[in-house]
């Protein structure tokens, strides 16, 4: 299971995700997407990529998330994203 967190946090959700055995959290801060992996001590540690989706370049995925938030032509962003996914 992967949780994608794009909201501003008012509480620390990581212990909740750990208790639900969420293996990865993808956290988008409005500029960059980071991957956090659940470690054996039940804390989340940063990773360069996803173990759940190892074929997915996280930095490129983050690029599309940033575009979705910033560009007025959402349809074009979705079309570009779909074209990119077809190349994977």
C-alpha positions, 0 to 999 in steps of 0.5 A: 500500500502507498499513501500519497500525502499532498495536504498540509499536515496539522498532525503527524500522520506517519505513526498512523500510516505505520500502524496500518502497515503502509509501506511507502508514503509519497509526500509532495510539498508543492515543489518536490515529491519525496518517497518515504519507506517504512523501516523495520523500526516502524519509522519512515526513511527517505528513499531515492525511488519507490520499491512498490513501483520501481519502474516509475521515475519519482522525479518525473512523476513529481514534475507532473504533480507540480504542473497539475498544481501550477498550469491552467491547462489541466487537460494538456497536463493530463494528455502529456502525463498519459503520453509519458506513462505509455512510454514506461 
